[in-house]
Amino acid sequence: MLIGANLITNDTTLSILDVAPMVEAAGLESIFQGEHSHIPTNTRYPATADGSVPEFYKRFPDLFVTMAAAAAVTTTLRLGTGVVLVAEHQALRLAKAVASLDALSGGRVLFGVGYGWNAPEWTNNGVDPARPRAVFREKLAVISELWAKEVVEHHGTAESFTPSWSYPKPVQTSSRRPGPPVLLGSSATDRAFEDVVELCDGWYPLAGPTLLQDAARLRRLAAGRGVQTSISACEMAGQVQGAPWYSEDADARSRLFDAARQWADGGIDRVMVGVPVDSRGRLEAALGVLAELQDEVGNTSTDTNVAGRQPVPHG
């Protein structure tokens, strides 16, 4: 099982220019960071009792600028989008952004995608809150087509365009299609699993008590369709308000290691663990623990979407 770092960097934290090289130097496989184009003031945040929005949630930087910066100061670290809210983007521009990052980085992108959850944010981005999944599916299918074909024309309900070229193409090819591995960040619903099997290369859930059972259910579905799927879970650890950091609390460290052993034994391919980014010392301490965890659980993945990719030139 591979270990990566889940980041929440912004204008008040350590810079990605400092964080990314430190994660790579620790021997971890990847970084993941999410996005929100903006947060409307009438947002009701589901993880607080009164619906108030935490400060960090208001401050997401542009994800592709952030990942391009990370690519420029690293050489092997994989660059995960965790997640891109596909419905809120124009497919033509998103296809180009991901492909450009993949080319710039020498084929290091992991394209985590999601539906989103915030109705006011959808509305401000021109997405009907009644149909975000339909918009997501249409745009993600168009992006895959833009990566695979020289000329693409599309006339859909979410967007339309005339016959067009779109370059660069991604340098990676996943096990199922041209382009980087596509990982759907979602809960374990039947509809989401249908989207994983039909449109994506893997599932990217939050780690939880039913992770192994849900992963087994998804893999049964995928096997029945004759496709392979990977499981990359996000363990936010100390990023959850009030939870201690595993690098500062022995019980939290023990819980993390015990869970990771179970996940590795259960066939989970990758786990991204939250890291503190408020100070260099705290980040170094957390990365030291995660390096030990990587040494212990090792790379047990056999999925080519996770454990390797086709060799590509860098630069």
N, C-alpha and C positions, 0 to 999 in steps of 0.2 A: 504494500500500500504506500502510495506517495503522500508526502506531507507538504502542504503549501501554507501561505499566510493570508488570512483575510484582513484587508486593510480598510480603515476609515480615515483617510488622509484628507486634509483640507487646508484652508489658509491659516488655521490656528494651530496646526500640528507640525511635526517634523515634515520636511519636504520629501516628496517622492524621490527626488534626486539623491537624498541620503538614505531613505528607507530601502529602496529596491536593491542597491548594491549590498546592503547589510543582510538582506534576506538571501541573496545569492551566495554571499560569503559563508553563510551558515549552512549551506548545502541543501537548502530546501528547493523544492521543484518549481514552485509557482507563487505568484501573487494574484489575488482577486480583489477587485473593488467595484462597487455598484455606481449607479447614477440616478439622478433626478434632475430634469431640466430646470425645475423650480419647485417651490412648495407654496401653493396658494394659502393665504392666511386663514381660509375657512376649512383647512384640512383638519380632520379628526384622527389623530394618531392612535392606532388600535392597541398599542402596547403600554399606554399610560392610563391610569384610572380615570382621569378627567379629560382625556383626548388631547392634551397639550402636546405640542411638537417639541422634541428635544432639540437643543441647539445644534448638535452635529448634523441632524437631519435636514437642517435648512442650508447646509454649507457644502453640498457635494460639488466638487469641481468638474469641469468637462472631462469626461472619462477618456476620450481618445487623445486629448492633449496630455493627460496624466500618463497614459500607457505609452505614448510615443516618447515622453521624457524618460520613463523607466527603461524602454528599449535602448535608448541612447547611452545609458550608463551601465548596462549589463550585457552579457554575451550568451548565457545559457538559460536564464530564468524565463519560465513560461509566463505569459501575460494574459490573465483571465479577466473577462468582463463579467461581473457578478452582481447584478445582471443588466444587460441592455434592455430597455423597455421598447421593444421593436415597434409596437403599434404607434408610438409617439414620434417615430422617425419617418422620413421619406425613404422608401426602399432604395432608390437610386443613390442617394447620398450615403446611406448606411452601408450598402454593399461596397461602395468605394472606400469608405473610411476603414472598414474591417480589412479589406484586401490590401490597402495601402500600409496599414499597421503590420499585417502579416509579411508583406514584402520587405518593409523597413527592418523588421526584427529578424529576418532570416527564417520565417516559419515558426514563430513561437506563440501564436495567438491561440487561446481557448475561448471560443465564442459562447459565453453564457448569456442566455436570453430569458426573458420573462414577460408575463402579461401586464404586470403592474397591479395596483390595488386602489389607487387614489382617484376617485371620480372627478374632483375638481381639476386635478392635474391632467387627466385624460381630456376633459372638456376644453381646457386652455390649449391643448395641443391638437384640437380638432378631431378627437376620437369620441364616438358615441359611447357613453358609459354603459349602454345596454349591450354592446357587442365588441368588447375589446379582444376576446379570443378570436372571433372571426377576422378582425383586422390583423391581428398578430399572424394568424395562419396564412392569410393572403400575402402579406408583406414578406414573411420568412420564405415562402415558396418562391416568390419573385427574386429574392436575394440569391437563393441557391441557383436559380436559372441564370441570373446575371453572371455568376461565377463560372458556370459550366459552358455557356454559349458565347459565340462572338457577337451575335446580334439578337436582341430581345425586344419584343413588343408586348405590351400588357394593357388590357382594358378590363379593369375590375371595379368593384364597388368601393374599395378604399383609395385607390389611385390608378391612374392610367398614364401611359406614355407611348409615343410613336416608336417605330424601329430605331434602336439606339445601340451604340457601342458603349461599353463600360470597362475601363482599364484603370489600374492594373488588375490582373487576376491574382487571387491568393496563390502563394507558392505551395501551400500544403494541400494534400488530398487525404480526406478521412477515409475510413473503410467503406463508406457508402456513397460519397459524392466529392466533387472538387470543393476545396475550401477547408478551413480549419474545423476541428470537431465542434459541433453545435450541442450545447448542454442546456436543457430546459430547467430553469429554476422554478419549482412549483411545489405545491402540496401533492399528496399521493391520491389524487382523484382519478377516476376511470378516464375522464376526458383528457386530463393532462397526460396520462400514460399513453393514450391513443396518439397524442401529438408527439411524444417522445419517439414512439415506434415509427410513426409515419414521416416525421419531418426532421428529427434530430439524431444525434449519435449517442446521447447519454442524458442522464437525469442528474440534477444538481439541487437536492433538497437541503433544508436545515436538518441537522442531526437531531434525532429525538428517540424516544423509547421504542417506537415501532419501525425504526429505520431498516433493520434487517428483514423483518417480515414484509415491509413494503417493497424493498429491493427484490426479494424473492418473487413477489407477485408480478412486478414489472418484468423480470427476466423470464418468467413463464410465458407472459404475453408475447415478449419479443421472440422467444424460441418458437412459439407457435406460428409466428409470421416469418420465420426464417431469417431474422436479423439479429445482430449483436448489439448490445447496449452497455455502456459503462455507467458506474455510479460514483459521483463526486459529491461528497457531503460537506456542508459548511457547519463547523462547530464554533459558535461565536464566543464561547468561554467567557472571559472577563469583560467582553464588550457588552454583555447584558447588564443593565443598571443594577447595582447592588451585589453583583457576583464578584468574588475575589479572583485575582489573576493567579493562574497555576504556577507562575514563577515566584509568587509571594506567599502562597498558602499551600502547606503540605497536603492537606486534604483535597484541595482542588487539583493539585498535580496528580495525586493518586487516582482520583476519579477520571481525569483525562486519559491517563495511561491505561487504566482498566477498560474504559470504553473503546479506546483505539485498538487494543488487543482483540476485543470482541468484533469490532468492525473489520479488522484485517482477516480474522479467522472466518468471518461471514462473507468475505468476497467483495467488500467495498474497495474500490480502486484508488480513490484519492480522498483525503480529508484536508480541508482548509481550516486552519485554526486561527481565531482572532488574536491579534497582537497589539500591545499598547504602543501608541505612536506619539505620546505626549512628551517623552524625553528619550534621549539616546541610551541612557543607562537602563531604563526599564525595558526598552526594546531589545537591547543586547541580552539582558537576563532572560527574557521570554524566548528569544531565538536560540539561546543555549539549551533551554529545556526542549524546544521542538527539534533541535538537531539530535538530541539524545533519543527522542521519540522516533525520529526517522531511522536512526540506527537500529532501534529495537524492532520496529514493525517491518522495516525493509520494503523493497519493491516487489510485492507479490502479484502485481497486475499482469495479466496476459492479454489485455485488450489493447490493440494497436492504437486506438484512439487515446489511450492513457499512457502506456509504457513507452511508446516510441512514435516516430513519424518518419516519412520518407526524407532522406538526407537532402538538404537544400543548401545552396551557397549563401554565405552571410555577406551581404554587400555586393 
